[in-house]
Structures are given as structure tokens and as C-alpha cells.
């Protein structure tokens, strides 16, 4: 699995169309909904597991990563809240099973933006929106971190609906 963060992106709509048109397979995530790379790794692990046991709810493992990030069981709602919008200036990219690196290179070649360290994703996080979407209370944040709260919801998505 490859994770990439791009900042100062000028062509999010074009990159999104490439994925939707099948030019390359990747999950394009809205950075405002990502606190830390660990959150994405947990969602990707869940998606890969569901792919292997043939229990995915979406068409491919990359869309399943996006769906797994969301506490909602509504696929359209998940894509709207967590998927890259055309006007975004930063993007978090997840690529699964790119053994030869060709998809990674295709994304790097296509994105007009700066490849940035993935640990910088927190700079783009919108904590109030994340708290609202995941229904994280201030009381809960007094006993655990926001990323712990989010990861617990991703991990228990099939058991508990927020």
C-alpha cells in the first residue's frame, strides 16, 4: 500500500476524472477529514480484508477504502464527505497493490501539486467537522484522542452505526 499527500494542488478535478475514468486506480481522499495517516491505514486494512473475503460493499478496493473511512453505511454520503472534491487544493492518495510502482508514478505525473510528507496531513484537518461527522463529544475527547475515537469507529463500523 502506498500513501501520498499532495499540497498546492491545481488540478484536483482532472485527477479525479482520471480515477473515475479508469486511467489509474487510487483512493483520492479529502484531507480535511484525515487526522493522521494511521486513520487511513486502519480503513485500508479493513478494505483489503473485506476484499480478500469477498464482502466489499463497493466496486473496488480503493472505493472501499474511502467507504471504510466513513461512519455512514450510505456509499454516496461517504463519497461526498470523504472523497476528493473538484475544488480541493490538497489531496491524500491511497494506492493498494502497486507492486511495480506504475500507478504511483502515474499519480505523481498527473497531479499538479507538491508531494508532501504524509505526516503533515494534520495541517489540513478540520477537527470540528470530523467531530460532527463521527459524533465525537467533548466528554469522549477528555479521555482519548480524536484519532483514537475515529479509529474505534472505523474498526467497529459493521457492529455500531454512528
N, C-alpha and C positions, 0 to 999 in steps of 0.2 A: 504494500500500500504506500502511495506517495501523497504527502500533504504539501500544499503550496499556498502561500499568501502573497497576493499582489496588492500594491497600493498605487495611487495616482493612475487608475485605470481609465482610459479614454474610450474604450470600445466594448463595454460590457454587453450591449445588445448584440453585437457581431459575434462575440464568443458564445453567448447563449444560443444564438441561431446555429452555430456550428455543432453544438451538443445536440440540440433538438433535431437537426438535420442528419445526424449520424456521422459527421466528419470525424469526430473522436468521442470516446465515452469518458465522461467525468461527472462528478457531482459539483455543481457550482453553488456555493453557499453564501448567504448574506452575512457579512462579517459582524453586523450589529447584533446578531443573535448568537454569536460564539464568544464564550468567556475565555476558554483555554483550548489548546489542541486536544487535551485529554477527553473533553466532551465529544469531540468529533471521532476520536479513536474508539470510544465506547459505542457510539452509534454505528460506526463502520464495522466493528466486531459483531454487533447484533445483526447487521445487514448481511454480512458474509456468512454467519451461522444460518440465518434463515434461507439464504441462497443455497447453501450446501444441503439443507434438509428439505429443500423444495417447498418452503412455506412463505415465500415472499408475497407481499400484498401488491407490489408494483411490478413494472415490466422488466426491470433490470437491477443489478446490484447497486448501481450508482444512484438511481432514484430511490432505492430502498434505504440508502444512507441518509438521504435528505428526509425521507418519511420517518426514519428511526429517530432523528433529532427532535421531532415534534411530539408533544404530549397528546396531540389530537389523533384520532383514528380516521379523520377525514383527509384523504390524499390531497385534494385540491387546496384545502386550507393549509396543509403542511407545506405544499409547494409555494403558496403565496407568502407565508410567514418566514420560511427558511431558505427558499430558493432565491438566486440572484435576480434582481430586477434590472431592467434595461438602463436605468439611470445611476446605477451604483458606481462608485469610484474606487472601491476596494472589493476584493473577492477572495474567498477561501476555496481552494480546489482540492478535491479528493479523487484520486485515481486508484482503482483496485486492479490488481493483476496486470501490471505493465512490465512484464519480465524483460523486455528489450529496451525499455525507456522511450519508445517511439511516441507514445501518447503524451508523455510528459514533455518531450521536445516539441510536439505539435502545439501543445497549450502554450508553452513559453514563446514559441514563434508567433503565435496568433495574438496573444494578449499585448496590447499597447499599454504597458504599465511597468512598474518596478517590482521585481521579485524581492520579497522581504522575508526576514526571519519569521517563521510561524509563531514563535513565542510572543511576537508583537501584536497578535490578534486582539488582545485585551484592550488595546488603544482604541479599537473601533466598536467595542461592546456597548450596547445600550441597556444598562442594568435595569432601569425602571420597566422597559418593555419586556425584557427577559423575565423579570419577576411577575409581570402581569400574565404573560403567556403561560408560564409554568406554575402560576398561582403560588408563588413563594412569599410567605408572610415575613414581616419583620421579626416575629417571635421565632420562626424557624431559623432565620439568619443569626439570631443570638446564640444558637447552639451549633451551627455548622456553616460552612462557606456556601456561597451561591453555586459554585461549581459542584459541590457535593450534593446539593439539593437537586440540581439539574440532572446530574448523572444518575441519581437514585430514581428519578422519574423515567429517564431513558431505559434504564435496566428493568424497570417494573412495568413498562408500557402495556404488556399483554395481560397483566394482573390488575393494575389500577389505572383508571382513567381520570385525568385531572379535570 
